[in-house]
Amino acid sequence: MSDQTTIEPSADEPSIHSSFSQRILSQEEQVSRFDRWVEFFSAVVLALATVATAWCAYQSTLWGGDETKFRSAANSATIKASQFSSAALQQASLHANLFVQWATAYSEQNDLLANFLYQRFPPALKSATDVWLATKPLQNPEAPSSPFVMPEYQLAERAEAARWEAEASAQWEKANDADEIADRYVLLTVVFASVLFFAGIAGKFQSRLIDLAMLVLSVLVLLVGVVISATFPIQLG
């Protein structure tokens, strides 16, 4: 009968295994709790960034529509200004022809024709001619060269052309402002898209530090985007 040596377990060995298991479970519980918090805050940031992205896209669409509206109004005003400018040019050409005929009749002392033509002067030409004659252009070398350079020579078509040109300029300015605001909102959608990226990868790494850094970075970018968007004008549709 051979001798068999039996190794009796130490009395402290179960307690050592128990303590080691408890430490592992405690660490796993802490890691699990950290992951849950990261997932929770990531979900909150993702939700906020999604809403902010949709809001910026909506505002960009509205301002883009305003840009189109203002550009259309500017084009219409430009066309009207061109039409009135052409009409003013035609009127001035007719007035110049009529004035030359009158001046020719007057210089030839054809009073009948001169009076006939003068009575048919349009109001703008007649008032300017009266003021111009009062300067005695035949005797005064400093007199204006013609009635057409007098301040009294005012054509309604020319005034309308100037008014529509000013309107076109104002509409173009509004269109450019709307375009700039729309572009800013488009840029903000890119900023909030980066928030979605950083918040989406938070919690996907094996390192707590990297997970926490991604989450903090997403929160900071979100806050910066929200602060910047608060400085932009908004539309409610």
C-alpha positions as CSV (number, residue, x, y, z in Angstrom):
1,M,0.0,0.0,0.0
2,S,1.6,3.2,-1.3
3,D,1.7,6.3,0.7
4,Q,-0.6,9.1,-0.8
5,T,-0.1,12.6,0.2
6,T,-3.2,14.7,0.4
7,I,-3.0,18.4,0.2
8,E,-5.5,19.9,2.4
9,P,-6.9,23.3,1.2
10,S,-5.9,26.2,3.2
11,A,-8.6,27.8,5.3
12,D,-7.7,31.3,3.9
13,E,-7.9,30.2,0.2
14,P,-11.8,30.5,-0.2
15,S,-11.7,34.0,1.2
16,I,-8.9,35.0,-1.2
17,H,-10.9,33.7,-4.2
18,S,-14.0,35.5,-2.9
19,S,-12.2,38.8,-2.4
20,F,-10.7,38.6,-5.9
21,S,-14.1,37.8,-7.5
22,Q,-15.7,40.7,-5.7
23,R,-13.0,43.1,-7.0
24,I,-13.6,41.9,-10.5
25,L,-17.4,42.2,-10.2
26,S,-17.0,45.7,-8.7
27,Q,-14.8,46.8,-11.5
28,E,-17.2,45.4,-14.1
29,E,-20.0,47.1,-12.3
30,Q,-18.2,50.4,-12.4
31,V,-17.4,50.0,-16.1
32,S,-20.9,49.1,-16.9
33,R,-22.2,52.1,-14.9
34,F,-19.8,54.4,-16.8
35,D,-20.9,53.0,-20.1
36,R,-24.5,53.5,-19.3
37,W,-23.9,57.1,-18.4
38,V,-21.9,57.7,-21.5
39,E,-24.6,56.1,-23.6
40,F,-27.3,58.2,-21.9
41,F,-25.5,61.6,-22.4
42,S,-24.6,60.6,-25.9
43,A,-28.2,59.9,-26.7
44,V,-29.2,63.3,-25.2
45,V,-26.5,65.1,-27.3
46,L,-27.5,63.2,-30.4
47,A,-31.1,64.2,-29.9
48,L,-30.3,67.8,-29.5
49,A,-27.9,67.9,-32.4
50,T,-30.5,66.2,-34.6
51,V,-33.1,68.9,-33.7
52,A,-30.5,71.7,-34.2
53,T,-29.5,70.2,-37.6
54,A,-33.1,70.1,-38.8
55,W,-33.7,73.6,-37.5
56,C,-30.7,75.0,-39.4
57,A,-31.8,73.2,-42.6
58,Y,-35.3,74.6,-42.2
59,Q,-34.0,78.2,-41.7
60,S,-31.6,77.8,-44.7
61,T,-34.5,76.7,-46.9
62,L,-36.6,79.7,-45.7
63,W,-33.9,82.2,-46.3
64,G,-33.1,80.6,-49.7
65,G,-36.7,81.2,-50.6
66,D,-36.4,84.8,-49.6
67,E,-33.3,85.2,-51.7
68,T,-35.2,83.9,-54.8
69,K,-38.1,86.2,-54.1
70,F,-35.8,89.3,-53.7
71,R,-33.8,88.4,-56.8
72,S,-37.0,88.1,-58.8
73,A,-38.2,91.5,-57.5
74,A,-34.8,93.0,-58.3
75,N,-35.0,91.7,-61.9
76,S,-38.5,93.1,-62.3
77,A,-37.4,96.4,-61.0
78,T,-34.4,96.4,-63.3
79,I,-36.6,95.7,-66.3
80,K,-38.9,98.6,-65.4
81,A,-36.0,100.9,-64.8
82,S,-34.7,100.1,-68.3
83,Q,-38.1,100.6,-69.8
84,F,-38.5,104.1,-68.2
85,S,-34.9,105.0,-69.1
86,S,-35.6,104.1,-72.7
87,A,-38.8,106.1,-72.6
88,A,-37.0,109.1,-71.1
89,L,-34.3,108.9,-73.8
90,Q,-37.0,108.9,-76.5
91,Q,-38.7,111.8,-74.9
92,A,-35.5,113.8,-74.6
93,S,-34.7,113.0,-78.3
94,L,-38.2,114.3,-79.4
95,H,-37.8,117.4,-77.2
96,A,-34.3,118.1,-78.6
97,N,-35.7,117.8,-82.2
98,L,-38.6,120.1,-81.3
99,F,-36.3,122.6,-79.7
100,V,-33.9,122.7,-82.7
101,Q,-36.8,123.4,-85.0
102,W,-38.0,126.2,-82.7
103,A,-34.5,127.7,-82.4
104,T,-34.2,127.6,-86.2
105,A,-37.5,129.3,-86.7
106,Y,-36.6,131.8,-84.0
107,S,-33.3,132.6,-85.6
108,E,-34.9,133.0,-89.0
109,Q,-37.4,135.4,-87.3
110,N,-40.2,133.1,-88.4
111,D,-42.4,134.2,-85.5
112,L,-45.5,132.3,-86.7
113,L,-43.6,128.9,-86.8
114,A,-41.7,129.7,-83.7
115,N,-44.8,130.5,-81.7
116,F,-46.5,127.4,-83.2
117,L,-43.7,125.2,-82.0
118,Y,-43.3,126.9,-78.7
119,Q,-47.0,126.4,-77.8
120,R,-46.5,122.7,-78.4
121,F,-43.6,122.4,-76.1
122,P,-44.1,119.7,-73.4
123,P,-44.3,121.2,-69.9
124,A,-40.8,120.1,-68.9
125,L,-39.3,121.6,-72.0
126,K,-41.4,124.8,-71.9
127,S,-40.5,125.6,-68.2
128,A,-36.8,124.9,-68.8
129,T,-36.8,127.0,-72.0
130,D,-38.4,129.9,-70.2
131,V,-35.7,129.9,-67.4
132,W,-33.0,129.4,-70.0
133,L,-34.2,132.4,-72.1
134,A,-34.2,134.5,-68.9
135,T,-30.5,134.0,-68.6
136,K,-30.1,135.8,-72.0
137,P,-28.0,133.1,-73.6
138,L,-27.3,135.3,-76.7
139,Q,-25.7,138.0,-74.7
140,N,-24.5,136.1,-71.6
141,P,-21.5,133.8,-72.3
142,E,-21.9,132.2,-68.9
143,A,-25.5,131.1,-69.6
144,P,-26.2,127.4,-69.8
145,S,-25.7,125.8,-73.2
146,S,-29.3,124.7,-73.6
147,P,-32.5,124.2,-71.6
148,F,-31.7,120.5,-71.3
149,V,-29.0,121.1,-68.8
150,M,-31.3,123.3,-66.6
151,P,-32.5,121.9,-63.3
152,E,-36.0,122.8,-64.4
153,Y,-35.9,120.2,-67.2
154,Q,-37.3,117.2,-65.3
155,L,-38.8,114.2,-67.1
156,A,-41.3,112.0,-65.3
157,E,-39.9,109.0,-67.1
158,R,-36.4,109.8,-65.9
159,A,-37.6,110.1,-62.3
160,E,-39.4,106.8,-62.6
161,A,-36.3,105.2,-64.0
162,A,-34.3,106.4,-61.1
163,R,-36.9,105.2,-58.6
164,W,-37.0,101.7,-60.1
165,E,-33.2,101.6,-60.2
166,A,-33.1,102.4,-56.4
167,E,-35.8,99.7,-55.8
168,A,-33.7,97.2,-57.8
169,S,-30.6,98.1,-55.8
170,A,-32.5,97.6,-52.5
171,Q,-33.9,94.3,-53.6
172,W,-30.5,93.0,-54.7
173,E,-29.1,94.0,-51.3
174,K,-31.9,92.1,-49.6
175,A,-31.2,89.1,-51.8
176,N,-27.5,89.1,-51.0
177,D,-28.3,89.4,-47.2
178,A,-30.7,86.4,-47.4
179,D,-28.1,84.4,-49.4
180,E,-25.5,85.1,-46.8
181,I,-27.8,84.1,-43.9
182,A,-28.8,80.9,-45.7
183,D,-25.1,80.0,-46.2
184,R,-24.4,80.5,-42.5
185,Y,-27.2,78.1,-41.6
186,V,-25.8,75.6,-44.1
187,L,-22.4,75.9,-42.3
188,L,-24.1,75.3,-39.0
189,T,-25.6,72.1,-40.3
190,V,-22.0,70.9,-40.9
191,V,-21.1,71.9,-37.3
192,F,-24.0,70.0,-35.9
193,A,-23.2,67.0,-38.1
194,S,-19.8,66.9,-36.5
195,V,-21.6,66.8,-33.1
196,L,-23.6,63.8,-34.3
197,F,-20.3,62.1,-35.3
198,F,-18.5,62.7,-32.0
199,A,-21.5,61.8,-29.9
200,G,-22.1,58.7,-32.0
201,I,-18.6,57.3,-31.4
202,A,-18.5,58.1,-27.7
203,G,-18.7,54.8,-25.8
204,K,-17.3,52.8,-28.7
205,F,-13.7,52.7,-27.5
206,Q,-12.0,50.5,-25.0
207,S,-10.6,53.5,-23.2
208,R,-12.7,55.5,-20.8
209,L,-10.6,58.6,-21.4
210,I,-11.2,58.5,-25.2
211,D,-15.0,57.9,-24.6
212,L,-15.2,60.8,-22.2
213,A,-13.1,63.0,-24.5
214,M,-15.5,62.3,-27.5
215,L,-18.5,63.0,-25.3
216,V,-17.1,66.3,-23.9
217,L,-16.0,67.4,-27.4
218,S,-19.5,66.8,-28.8
219,V,-21.0,68.8,-26.0
220,L,-18.6,71.7,-26.5
221,V,-19.2,71.8,-30.3
222,L,-23.0,71.6,-29.7
223,L,-22.9,74.6,-27.3
224,V,-20.7,76.6,-29.7
225,G,-23.1,75.9,-32.5
226,V,-26.2,76.8,-30.4
227,V,-24.6,80.1,-29.3
228,I,-23.6,81.0,-32.9
229,S,-27.1,80.2,-34.2
230,A,-28.6,82.4,-31.5
231,T,-26.9,85.4,-33.2
232,F,-28.6,84.7,-36.6
233,P,-32.0,86.1,-37.6
234,I,-34.8,83.6,-37.8
235,Q,-38.0,83.1,-39.7
236,L,-41.1,81.3,-38.5
237,G,-42.3,80.4,-41.9
